[in-house]
Amino acid sequence: MRGKLRAMVVAVAASACATALPAPVDALASPHDRHERAEAPSVQRITEGANGASGDASVSANGRYVVFESSADNLVPGDTNAVTDVFLHDLRTHRTERISLTPDGAETPDGGSSPVISATGRYVVFRSRALVGDEERYGYVRRDLRTGDTDWVGGTDELYEGRGTLTGASVSADGRYVSFTARQTGTGRPGHRTAVRDLATGELTLLASPWASEGHLGDDGRRLVYWESVPAPVQNPPSRVFLQDLRTGESRRLDVAADGSTTTSRSGFPAISGNGRVAAFASWATDLVPGEDANGAGLDVFVTDLRTGKIRRVDAPVPQGHSTTPSLSGDGRYVVFGFTPPGTTWGTTHLYRTDLRTGRTALVSRTPDGTPASATTGQRPADAHGRTVVFSSADGTLAPGTPSPGGDVYVRTIR
């Protein structure tokens, strides 16, 4: 799950025709510059008063609806199941409601987790048990917020014979297509499998690769980016990133060096813009674009134009730091990513947003005095135009009010 930043043991793929895009001349080198201060973005805590931890936030394309998981039992009346549930918050009305419920509106003893909202804001996909029919099946379900209907998406039993763990899902804009990933457990060399469910026909498409992980769909449900996490020494590099056209079955690698050669460095954490024009990933590679890499063999975020194959590196806000877990706005103009400053513990991650048109970078997880705060994101953390970013953090100084134990969900609006 992207909300819990993991040490990266992955690999990524890229187009053989990739060439380098020069870094914008006005790109910012420091996270504390006069442009960023002038923007004066606002932040609000949407889980104010919660008595439990909240996270894995996701926002609709219009920036109005936020879904998240929380262990709090005081966000809505009647929450007595003592487990993590999925909630929807309307930023216009400031109303919060629980959506991990049975079809008849009753709470479930298993709650729900790892939500992602469709771009339209109508559908929410999350993990739960026994929400559809009478079967005790655990997996991903899709909730229609307009009708209240809940549909089964898929579980580990459809991807593996034996034990497995669900690790992530994504959903097309109209809610029709849902991708999900399971990790095989109880074996000496665990694999990953990713599948896509067409909820209009019920058809399940299983990706051919036995290592495909963390798939992310574009809005139309046709294009999917994923990474292969292959344990060494089976394959070198042990992780790489691909783009697959689900209609034609065509697949191409994205982490390819500027001269067309295959990088030997690890890559992973793929993302795709809603319009399907831009993809992003993180890599330790130093040979994907020409020119000096400020942090050497450190982890960087790369962005690929899927039409032209051109690739560019989004340099870290501070040299020698590590950038990872990128997400893209629906229009592909903005990339939101995590950044670990040099000299800090791995997992101490600050959030930044880079405007790929101007090259300007702004600190998202920023306290009122301008100090970076540690934060994590869930699926689809930015709206269509990159103006609204949702994230979770245990830093209670991000916004006024009393912080919740274990962390809150925040919304940053950048004008």
TORKOL-4160 file (C-alpha; in steps of 0.2 Angstrom, whole numbers, padded with zeros to 4 digits, m for minus):
415
<pt num="1" X="0000" Y="0000" Z="0000"/>
<pt num="2" X="0007" Y="0017" Z="m0005"/>
<pt num="3" X="0002" Y="0025" Z="0011"/>
<pt num="4" X="0015" Y="0015" Z="0020"/>
<pt num="5" X="0031" Y="0019" Z="0012"/>
<pt num="6" X="0042" Y="0003" Z="0010"/>
<pt num="7" X="0060" Y="0000" Z="0007"/>
<pt num="8" X="0060" Y="m0002" Z="m0012"/>
<pt num="9" X="0065" Y="m0020" Z="m0018"/>
<pt num="10" X="0057" Y="m0017" Z="m0035"/>
<pt num="11" X="0061" Y="m0015" Z="m0054"/>
<pt num="12" X="0053" Y="m0004" Z="m0068"/>
<pt num="13" X="0052" Y="m0004" Z="m0087"/>
<pt num="14" X="0052" Y="0010" Z="m0100"/>
<pt num="15" X="0051" Y="0014" Z="m0118"/>
<pt num="16" X="0066" Y="0010" Z="m0129"/>
<pt num="17" X="0064" Y="0026" Z="m0138"/>
<pt num="18" X="0065" Y="0036" Z="m0122"/>
<pt num="19" X="0076" Y="0052" Z="m0124"/>
<pt num="20" X="0080" Y="0065" Z="m0111"/>
<pt num="21" X="0071" Y="0081" Z="m0108"/>
<pt num="22" X="0082" Y="0095" Z="m0101"/>
<pt num="23" X="0078" Y="0101" Z="m0084"/>
<pt num="24" X="0068" Y="0117" Z="m0083"/>
<pt num="25" X="0079" Y="0132" Z="m0081"/>
<pt num="26" X="0068" Y="0139" Z="m0067"/>
<pt num="27" X="0067" Y="0123" Z="m0057"/>
<pt num="28" X="0069" Y="0126" Z="m0039"/>
<pt num="29" X="0084" Y="0119" Z="m0030"/>
<pt num="30" X="0078" Y="0123" Z="m0012"/>
<pt num="31" X="0061" Y="0119" Z="m0004"/>
<pt num="32" X="0061" Y="0135" Z="0005"/>
<pt num="33" X="0061" Y="0149" Z="m0008"/>
<pt num="34" X="0052" Y="0165" Z="m0011"/>
<pt num="35" X="0040" Y="0157" Z="m0025"/>
<pt num="36" X="0034" Y="0144" Z="m0013"/>
<pt num="37" X="0031" Y="0156" Z="0001"/>
<pt num="38" X="0022" Y="0168" Z="m0010"/>
<pt num="39" X="0010" Y="0154" Z="m0015"/>
<pt num="40" X="0004" Y="0153" Z="0004"/>
<pt num="41" X="m0005" Y="0136" Z="0001"/>
<pt num="42" X="m0019" Y="0132" Z="0015"/>
<pt num="43" X="m0020" Y="0116" Z="0024"/>
<pt num="44" X="m0034" Y="0108" Z="0034"/>
<pt num="45" X="m0036" Y="0093" Z="0046"/>
<pt num="46" X="m0052" Y="0083" Z="0040"/>
<pt num="47" X="m0051" Y="0071" Z="0055"/>
<pt num="48" X="m0051" Y="0084" Z="0068"/>
<pt num="49" X="m0056" Y="0076" Z="0085"/>
<pt num="50" X="m0054" Y="0058" Z="0079"/>
<pt num="51" X="m0049" Y="0046" Z="0093"/>
<pt num="52" X="m0039" Y="0034" Z="0082"/>
<pt num="53" X="m0026" Y="0035" Z="0068"/>
<pt num="54" X="m0032" Y="0039" Z="0050"/>
<pt num="55" X="m0023" Y="0037" Z="0033"/>
<pt num="56" X="m0023" Y="0031" Z="0015"/>
<pt num="57" X="m0032" Y="0046" Z="0009"/>
<pt num="58" X="m0038" Y="0047" Z="m0009"/>
<pt num="59" X="m0047" Y="0062" Z="m0018"/>
<pt num="60" X="m0059" Y="0064" Z="m0032"/>
<pt num="61" X="m0054" Y="0073" Z="m0048"/>
<pt num="62" X="m0064" Y="0088" Z="m0044"/>
<pt num="63" X="m0056" Y="0089" Z="m0027"/>
<pt num="64" X="m0072" Y="0088" Z="m0017"/>
<pt num="65" X="m0073" Y="0070" Z="m0010"/>
<pt num="66" X="m0060" Y="0062" Z="0001"/>
<pt num="67" X="m0060" Y="0044" Z="0006"/>
<pt num="68" X="m0049" Y="0037" Z="0020"/>
<pt num="69" X="m0047" Y="0023" Z="0032"/>
<pt num="70" X="m0048" Y="0026" Z="0051"/>
<pt num="71" X="m0047" Y="0016" Z="0067"/>
<pt num="72" X="m0057" Y="0030" Z="0076"/>
<pt num="73" X="m0074" Y="0026" Z="0082"/>
<pt num="74" X="m0081" Y="0044" Z="0085"/>
<pt num="75" X="m0081" Y="0050" Z="0067"/>
<pt num="76" X="m0099" Y="0044" Z="0064"/>
<pt num="77" X="m0112" Y="0039" Z="0076"/>
<pt num="78" X="m0115" Y="0020" Z="0080"/>
<pt num="79" X="m0097" Y="0015" Z="0076"/>
<pt num="80" X="m0095" Y="0000" Z="0088"/>
<pt num="81" X="m0086" Y="m0013" Z="0078"/>
<pt num="82" X="m0069" Y="m0008" Z="0085"/>
<pt num="83" X="m0060" Y="m0011" Z="0069"/>
<pt num="84" X="m0053" Y="0000" Z="0055"/>
<pt num="85" X="m0067" Y="0007" Z="0043"/>
<pt num="86" X="m0068" Y="0017" Z="0027"/>
<pt num="87" X="m0075" Y="0035" Z="0027"/>
<pt num="88" X="m0080" Y="0048" Z="0014"/>
<pt num="89" X="m0078" Y="0066" Z="0018"/>
<pt num="90" X="m0086" Y="0080" Z="0008"/>
<pt num="91" X="m0075" Y="0095" Z="0008"/>
<pt num="92" X="m0089" Y="0106" Z="0003"/>
<pt num="93" X="m0102" Y="0101" Z="0016"/>
<pt num="94" X="m0089" Y="0095" Z="0029"/>
<pt num="95" X="m0099" Y="0080" Z="0032"/>
<pt num="96" X="m0091" Y="0063" Z="0035"/>
<pt num="97" X="m0100" Y="0046" Z="0033"/>
<pt num="98" X="m0094" Y="0028" Z="0034"/>
<pt num="99" X="m0095" Y="0018" Z="0018"/>
<pt num="100" X="m0088" Y="0001" Z="0024"/>
<pt num="101" X="m0105" Y="m0005" Z="0027"/>
<pt num="102" X="m0116" Y="m0020" Z="0022"/>
<pt num="103" X="m0128" Y="m0018" Z="0007"/>
<pt num="104" X="m0142" Y="m0015" Z="0020"/>
<pt num="105" X="m0132" Y="m0001" Z="0029"/>
<pt num="106" X="m0127" Y="m0011" Z="0044"/>
<pt num="107" X="m0109" Y="m0011" Z="0050"/>
<pt num="108" X="m0098" Y="m0026" Z="0047"/>
<pt num="109" X="m0087" Y="m0034" Z="0060"/>
<pt num="110" X="m0072" Y="m0033" Z="0048"/>
<pt num="111" X="m0073" Y="m0015" Z="0043"/>
<pt num="112" X="m0063" Y="m0010" Z="0028"/>
<pt num="113" X="m0046" Y="m0003" Z="0023"/>
<pt num="114" X="m0035" Y="0004" Z="0008"/>
<pt num="115" X="m0048" Y="0014" Z="m0001"/>
<pt num="116" X="m0047" Y="0023" Z="m0018"/>
<pt num="117" X="m0060" Y="0034" Z="m0025"/>
<pt num="118" X="m0064" Y="0035" Z="m0044"/>
<pt num="119" X="m0061" Y="0051" Z="m0053"/>
<pt num="120" X="m0079" Y="0055" Z="m0054"/>
<pt num="121" X="m0082" Y="0053" Z="m0035"/>
<pt num="122" X="m0096" Y="0040" Z="m0038"/>
<pt num="123" X="m0086" Y="0024" Z="m0034"/>
<pt num="124" X="m0075" Y="0019" Z="m0019"/>
<pt num="125" X="m0065" Y="0003" Z="m0020"/>
<pt num="126" X="m0058" Y="m0005" Z="m0004"/>
<pt num="127" X="m0054" Y="m0021" Z="0005"/>
<pt num="128" X="m0066" Y="m0030" Z="0016"/>
<pt num="129" X="m0075" Y="m0046" Z="0020"/>
<pt num="130" X="m0093" Y="m0052" Z="0018"/>
<pt num="131" X="m0100" Y="m0036" Z="0011"/>
<pt num="132" X="m0107" Y="m0045" Z="m0005"/>
<pt num="133" X="m0119" Y="m0059" Z="m0003"/>
<pt num="134" X="m0117" Y="m0072" Z="0011"/>
<pt num="135" X="m0100" Y="m0078" Z="0006"/>
<pt num="136" X="m0086" Y="m0076" Z="0019"/>
<pt num="137" X="m0074" Y="m0069" Z="0005"/>
<pt num="138" X="m0060" Y="m0057" Z="0009"/>
<pt num="139" X="m0055" Y="m0045" Z="m0005"/>
<pt num="140" X="m0058" Y="m0029" Z="m0014"/>
<pt num="141" X="m0076" Y="m0023" Z="m0016"/>
<pt num="142" X="m0083" Y="m0008" Z="m0026"/>
<pt num="143" X="m0096" Y="0003" Z="m0017"/>
<pt num="144" X="m0108" Y="0014" Z="m0028"/>
<pt num="145" X="m0110" Y="0030" Z="m0018"/>
<pt num="146" X="m0126" Y="0035" Z="m0028"/>
<pt num="147" X="m0136" Y="0019" Z="m0026"/>
<pt num="148" X="m0127" Y="0010" Z="m0011"/>
<pt num="149" X="m0124" Y="m0006" Z="m0021"/>
<pt num="150" X="m0108" Y="m0015" Z="m0017"/>
<pt num="151" X="m0100" Y="m0027" Z="m0030"/>
<pt num="152" X="m0087" Y="m0040" Z="m0028"/>
<pt num="153" X="m0070" Y="m0036" Z="m0037"/>
<pt num="154" X="m0058" Y="m0050" Z="m0032"/>
<pt num="155" X="m0047" Y="m0058" Z="m0019"/>
<pt num="156" X="m0031" Y="m0068" Z="m0018"/>
<pt num="157" X="m0040" Y="m0084" Z="m0021"/>
<pt num="158" X="m0043" Y="m0079" Z="m0039"/>
<pt num="159" X="m0024" Y="m0075" Z="m0042"/>
<pt num="160" X="m0016" Y="m0089" Z="m0032"/>
<pt num="161" X="m0019" Y="m0106" Z="m0026"/>
<pt num="162" X="m0014" Y="m0105" Z="m0008"/>
<pt num="163" X="m0011" Y="m0091" Z="0003"/>
<pt num="164" X="m0009" Y="m0073" Z="m0002"/>
<pt num="165" X="m0010" Y="m0055" Z="0004"/>
<pt num="166" X="m0019" Y="m0041" Z="m0006"/>
<pt num="167" X="m0007" Y="m0026" Z="m0008"/>
<pt num="168" X="m0016" Y="m0012" Z="m0018"/>
<pt num="169" X="m0030" Y="m0008" Z="m0031"/>
<pt num="170" X="m0034" Y="0006" Z="m0043"/>
<pt num="171" X="m0050" Y="0011" Z="m0052"/>
<pt num="172" X="m0055" Y="0019" Z="m0069"/>
<pt num="173" X="m0064" Y="0035" Z="m0069"/>
<pt num="174" X="m0081" Y="0028" Z="m0072"/>
<pt num="175" X="m0078" Y="0014" Z="m0059"/>
<pt num="176" X="m0080" Y="0000" Z="m0072"/>
<pt num="177" X="m0062" Y="m0007" Z="m0072"/>
<pt num="178" X="m0053" Y="m0011" Z="m0056"/>
<pt num="179" X="m0035" Y="m0018" Z="m0055"/>
<pt num="180" X="m0029" Y="m0026" Z="m0039"/>
<pt num="181" X="m0013" Y="m0035" Z="m0034"/>
<pt num="182" X="m0009" Y="m0050" Z="m0022"/>
<pt num="183" X="0007" Y="m0056" Z="m0015"/>
<pt num="184" X="0010" Y="m0074" Z="m0013"/>
<pt num="185" X="0014" Y="m0080" Z="0004"/>
<pt num="186" X="0020" Y="m0096" Z="0012"/>
<pt num="187" X="0033" Y="m0100" Z="m0002"/>
<pt num="188" X="0052" Y="m0098" Z="m0003"/>
<pt num="189" X="0051" Y="m0086" Z="m0017"/>
<pt num="190" X="0035" Y="m0076" Z="m0016"/>
<pt num="191" X="0028" Y="m0068" Z="m0032"/>
<pt num="192" X="0015" Y="m0055" Z="m0036"/>
<pt num="193" X="0000" Y="m0056" Z="m0048"/>
<pt num="194" X="m0010" Y="m0042" Z="m0054"/>
<pt num="195" X="m0027" Y="m0043" Z="m0062"/>
<pt num="196" X="m0040" Y="m0031" Z="m0069"/>
<pt num="197" X="m0059" Y="m0034" Z="m0067"/>
<pt num="198" X="m0072" Y="m0027" Z="m0079"/>
<pt num="199" X="m0087" Y="m0025" Z="m0068"/>
<pt num="200" X="m0099" Y="m0022" Z="m0083"/>
<pt num="201" X="m0095" Y="m0040" Z="m0089"/>
<pt num="202" X="m0087" Y="m0048" Z="m0074"/>
<pt num="203" X="m0072" Y="m0053" Z="m0085"/>
<pt num="204" X="m0056" Y="m0055" Z="m0075"/>
<pt num="205" X="m0039" Y="m0052" Z="m0085"/>
<pt num="206" X="m0024" Y="m0058" Z="m0077"/>
<pt num="207" X="m0007" Y="m0050" Z="m0082"/>
<pt num="208" X="0005" Y="m0063" Z="m0089"/>
<pt num="209" X="0019" Y="m0059" Z="m0078"/>
<pt num="210" X="0020" Y="m0069" Z="m0062"/>
<pt num="211" X="0029" Y="m0054" Z="m0054"/>
<pt num="212" X="0017" Y="m0040" Z="m0059"/>
<pt num="213" X="0014" Y="m0028" Z="m0044"/>
<pt num="214" X="0006" Y="m0012" Z="m0040"/>
<pt num="215" X="m0004" Y="m0009" Z="m0055"/>
<pt num="216" X="m0011" Y="0008" Z="m0059"/>
<pt num="217" X="m0025" Y="0012" Z="m0071"/>
<pt num="218" X="m0028" Y="0027" Z="m0082"/>
<pt num="219" X="m0045" Y="0035" Z="m0082"/>
<pt num="220" X="m0051" Y="0025" Z="m0097"/>
<pt num="221" X="m0046" Y="0009" Z="m0089"/>
<pt num="222" X="m0036" Y="0004" Z="m0105"/>
<pt num="223" X="m0018" Y="0008" Z="m0100"/>
<pt num="224" X="m0010" Y="0001" Z="m0084"/>
<pt num="225" X="0007" Y="0004" Z="m0077"/>
<pt num="226" X="0015" Y="m0009" Z="m0066"/>
<pt num="227" X="0032" Y="m0015" Z="m0059"/>
<pt num="228" X="0040" Y="m0032" Z="m0059"/>
<pt num="229" X="0047" Y="m0036" Z="m0042"/>
<pt num="230" X="0058" Y="m0051" Z="m0046"/>
<pt num="231" X="0070" Y="m0058" Z="m0033"/>
<pt num="232" X="0088" Y="m0059" Z="m0038"/>
<pt num="233" X="0097" Y="m0069" Z="m0045"/>
<pt num="234" X="0082" Y="m0074" Z="m0056"/>
<pt num="235" X="0083" Y="m0058" Z="m0066"/>
<pt num="236" X="0094" Y="m0043" Z="m0066"/>
<pt num="237" X="0088" Y="m0029" Z="m0063"/>
<pt num="238" X="0077" Y="m0036" Z="m0049"/>
<pt num="239" X="0064" Y="m0024" Z="m0053"/>
<pt num="240" X="0057" Y="m0014" Z="m0068"/>
<pt num="241" X="0042" Y="m0004" Z="m0074"/>
<pt num="242" X="0030" Y="m0007" Z="m0088"/>
<pt num="243" X="0015" Y="0000" Z="m0097"/>
<pt num="244" X="0002" Y="m0012" Z="m0104"/>
<pt num="245" X="m0012" Y="m0009" Z="m0116"/>
<pt num="246" X="m0026" Y="m0020" Z="m0109"/>
<pt num="247" X="m0035" Y="m0019" Z="m0126"/>
<pt num="248" X="m0021" Y="m0025" Z="m0137"/>
<pt num="249" X="m0011" Y="m0034" Z="m0124"/>
<pt num="250" X="0005" Y="m0024" Z="m0130"/>
<pt num="251" X="0017" Y="m0021" Z="m0116"/>
<pt num="252" X="0033" Y="m0010" Z="m0116"/>
<pt num="253" X="0046" Y="m0006" Z="m0103"/>
<pt num="254" X="0048" Y="0012" Z="m0097"/>
<pt num="255" X="0064" Y="0012" Z="m0087"/>
<pt num="256" X="0075" Y="0012" Z="m0102"/>
<pt num="257" X="0091" Y="0023" Z="m0104"/>
<pt num="258" X="0092" Y="0038" Z="m0115"/>
<pt num="259" X="0102" Y="0029" Z="m0128"/>
<pt num="260" X="0089" Y="0015" Z="m0129"/>
<pt num="261" X="0099" Y="0003" Z="m0118"/>
<pt num="262" X="0092" Y="m0006" Z="m0103"/>
<pt num="263" X="0097" Y="0001" Z="m0086"/>
<pt num="264" X="0104" Y="m0011" Z="m0073"/>
<pt num="265" X="0097" Y="m0001" Z="m0059"/>
<pt num="266" X="0081" Y="m0005" Z="m0049"/>
<pt num="267" X="0065" Y="0004" Z="m0053"/>
<pt num="268" X="0048" Y="0004" Z="m0046"/>
<pt num="269" X="0033" Y="0014" Z="m0039"/>
<pt num="270" X="0024" Y="0017" Z="m0055"/>
<pt num="271" X="0010" Y="0030" Z="m0058"/>
<pt num="272" X="0000" Y="0036" Z="m0073"/>
<pt num="273" X="m0010" Y="0052" Z="m0076"/>
<pt num="274" X="m0029" Y="0051" Z="m0077"/>
<pt num="275" X="m0028" Y="0056" Z="m0096"/>
<pt num="276" X="m0015" Y="0042" Z="m0099"/>
<pt num="277" X="m0002" Y="0054" Z="m0107"/>
<pt num="278" X="0011" Y="0054" Z="m0093"/>
<pt num="279" X="0019" Y="0040" Z="m0082"/>
<pt num="280" X="0030" Y="0042" Z="m0067"/>
<pt num="281" X="0041" Y="0030" Z="m0057"/>
<pt num="282" X="0056" Y="0030" Z="m0045"/>
<pt num="283" X="0073" Y="0023" Z="m0049"/>
<pt num="284" X="0091" Y="0022" Z="m0043"/>
<pt num="285" X="0097" Y="0023" Z="m0061"/>
<pt num="286" X="0110" Y="0036" Z="m0066"/>
<pt num="287" X="0109" Y="0032" Z="m0085"/>
<pt num="288" X="0091" Y="0036" Z="m0090"/>
<pt num="289" X="0094" Y="0054" Z="m0094"/>
<pt num="290" X="0110" Y="0063" Z="m0099"/>
<pt num="291" X="0119" Y="0075" Z="m0087"/>
<pt num="292" X="0125" Y="0074" Z="m0069"/>
<pt num="293" X="0113" Y="0067" Z="m0056"/>
<pt num="294" X="0114" Y="0078" Z="m0040"/>
<pt num="295" X="0112" Y="0063" Z="m0028"/>
<pt num="296" X="0122" Y="0051" Z="m0038"/>
<pt num="297" X="0115" Y="0033" Z="m0037"/>
<pt num="298" X="0101" Y="0039" Z="m0025"/>
<pt num="299" X="0083" Y="0036" Z="m0028"/>
<pt num="300" X="0075" Y="0049" Z="m0040"/>
<pt num="301" X="0058" Y="0051" Z="m0048"/>
<pt num="302" X="0057" Y="0050" Z="m0067"/>
<pt num="303" X="0042" Y="0056" Z="m0078"/>
<pt num="304" X="0039" Y="0049" Z="m0096"/>
<pt num="305" X="0029" Y="0056" Z="m0110"/>
<pt num="306" X="0020" Y="0041" Z="m0116"/>
<pt num="307" X="0017" Y="0048" Z="m0133"/>
<pt num="308" X="0034" Y="0053" Z="m0137"/>
<pt num="309" X="0044" Y="0042" Z="m0126"/>
<pt num="310" X="0054" Y="0057" Z="m0119"/>
<pt num="311" X="0059" Y="0055" Z="m0101"/>
<pt num="312" X="0065" Y="0067" Z="m0088"/>
<pt num="313" X="0072" Y="0067" Z="m0070"/>
<pt num="314" X="0063" Y="0077" Z="m0057"/>
<pt num="315" X="0078" Y="0081" Z="m0046"/>
<pt num="316" X="0077" Y="0080" Z="m0027"/>
<pt num="317" X="0073" Y="0097" Z="m0018"/>
<pt num="318" X="0089" Y="0095" Z="m0009"/>
<pt num="319" X="0105" Y="0087" Z="m0017"/>
<pt num="320" X="0109" Y="0069" Z="m0010"/>
<pt num="321" X="0091" Y="0066" Z="m0004"/>
<pt num="322" X="0080" Y="0052" Z="m0011"/>
<pt num="323" X="0064" Y="0054" Z="m0020"/>
<pt num="324" X="0051" Y="0041" Z="m0022"/>
<pt num="325" X="0032" Y="0035" Z="m0023"/>
<pt num="326" X="0027" Y="0048" Z="m0036"/>
<pt num="327" X="0008" Y="0051" Z="m0040"/>
<pt num="328" X="0002" Y="0062" Z="m0055"/>
<pt num="329" X="m0013" Y="0074" Z="m0056"/>
<pt num="330" X="m0026" Y="0069" Z="m0068"/>
<pt num="331" X="m0020" Y="0081" Z="m0082"/>
<pt num="332" X="m0002" Y="0075" Z="m0080"/>
<pt num="333" X="0005" Y="0092" Z="m0076"/>
<pt num="334" X="0009" Y="0089" Z="m0058"/>
<pt num="335" X="0019" Y="0075" Z="m0049"/>
<pt num="336" X="0018" Y="0073" Z="m0031"/>
<pt num="337" X="0032" Y="0063" Z="m0023"/>
<pt num="338" X="0039" Y="0058" Z="m0006"/>
<pt num="339" X="0057" Y="0065" Z="m0002"/>
<pt num="340" X="0069" Y="0058" Z="0011"/>
<pt num="341" X="0082" Y="0072" Z="0016"/>
<pt num="342" X="0100" Y="0067" Z="0017"/>
<pt num="343" X="0105" Y="0062" Z="0035"/>
<pt num="344" X="0088" Y="0056" Z="0040"/>
<pt num="345" X="0081" Y="0039" Z="0044"/>
<pt num="346" X="0074" Y="0030" Z="0029"/>
<pt num="347" X="0055" Y="0032" Z="0029"/>
<pt num="348" X="0056" Y="0050" Z="0035"/>
<pt num="349" X="0047" Y="0057" Z="0020"/>
<pt num="350" X="0041" Y="0074" Z="0016"/>
<pt num="351" X="0029" Y="0078" Z="0002"/>
<pt num="352" X="0032" Y="0089" Z="m0013"/>
<pt num="353" X="0023" Y="0094" Z="m0029"/>
<pt num="354" X="0032" Y="0098" Z="m0045"/>
<pt num="355" X="0024" Y="0108" Z="m0059"/>
<pt num="356" X="0031" Y="0098" Z="m0074"/>
<pt num="357" X="0027" Y="0113" Z="m0085"/>
<pt num="358" X="0036" Y="0126" Z="m0076"/>
<pt num="359" X="0048" Y="0115" Z="m0066"/>
<pt num="360" X="0043" Y="0124" Z="m0049"/>
<pt num="361" X="0043" Y="0113" Z="m0034"/>
<pt num="362" X="0032" Y="0117" Z="m0018"/>
<pt num="363" X="0032" Y="0108" Z="m0001"/>
<pt num="364" X="0015" Y="0100" Z="0002"/>
<pt num="365" X="0018" Y="0093" Z="0020"/>
<pt num="366" X="0022" Y="0110" Z="0026"/>
<pt num="367" X="0019" Y="0117" Z="0044"/>
<pt num="368" X="0013" Y="0135" Z="0046"/>
<pt num="369" X="0031" Y="0141" Z="0050"/>
<pt num="370" X="0037" Y="0132" Z="0034"/>
<pt num="371" X="0045" Y="0117" Z="0042"/>
<pt num="372" X="0044" Y="0101" Z="0032"/>
<pt num="373" X="0033" Y="0087" Z="0041"/>
<pt num="374" X="0034" Y="0069" Z="0038"/>
<pt num="375" X="0019" Y="0062" Z="0028"/>
<pt num="376" X="0012" Y="0048" Z="0017"/>
<pt num="377" X="0000" Y="0047" Z="0003"/>
<pt num="378" X="m0013" Y="0034" Z="m0003"/>
<pt num="379" X="m0020" Y="0030" Z="m0020"/>
<pt num="380" X="m0024" Y="0045" Z="m0031"/>
<pt num="381" X="m0018" Y="0059" Z="m0018"/>
<pt num="382" X="m0020" Y="0073" Z="m0031"/>
<pt num="383" X="m0036" Y="0080" Z="m0040"/>
<pt num="384" X="m0037" Y="0082" Z="m0059"/>
<pt num="385" X="m0027" Y="0099" Z="m0059"/>
<pt num="386" X="m0015" Y="0096" Z="m0045"/>
<pt num="387" X="m0022" Y="0110" Z="m0034"/>
<pt num="388" X="m0029" Y="0098" Z="m0020"/>
<pt num="389" X="m0017" Y="0085" Z="m0012"/>
<pt num="390" X="m0023" Y="0074" Z="0002"/>
<pt num="391" X="m0011" Y="0065" Z="0014"/>
<pt num="392" X="m0009" Y="0058" Z="0031"/>
<pt num="393" X="0004" Y="0063" Z="0045"/>
<pt num="394" X="0007" Y="0061" Z="0063"/>
<pt num="395" X="0014" Y="0079" Z="0064"/>
<pt num="396" X="0000" Y="0088" Z="0074"/>
<pt num="397" X="0008" Y="0105" Z="0070"/>
<pt num="398" X="0002" Y="0105" Z="0052"/>
<pt num="399" X="m0015" Y="0113" Z="0056"/>
<pt num="400" X="m0023" Y="0121" Z="0071"/>
<pt num="401" X="m0033" Y="0110" Z="0083"/>
<pt num="402" X="m0030" Y="0094" Z="0093"/>
<pt num="403" X="m0021" Y="0081" Z="0083"/>
<pt num="404" X="m0028" Y="0063" Z="0084"/>
<pt num="405" X="m0018" Y="0049" Z="0091"/>
<pt num="406" X="m0008" Y="0040" Z="0077"/>
<pt num="407" X="m0010" Y="0053" Z="0064"/>
<pt num="408" X="m0023" Y="0063" Z="0054"/>
<pt num="409" X="m0029" Y="0066" Z="0036"/>
<pt num="410" X="m0025" Y="0083" Z="0029"/>
<pt num="411" X="m0030" Y="0092" Z="0013"/>
<pt num="412" X="m0018" Y="0105" Z="0006"/>
<pt num="413" X="m0025" Y="0117" Z="m0007"/>
<pt num="414" X="m0012" Y="0126" Z="m0018"/>
<pt num="415" X="m0019" Y="0141" Z="m0028"/>
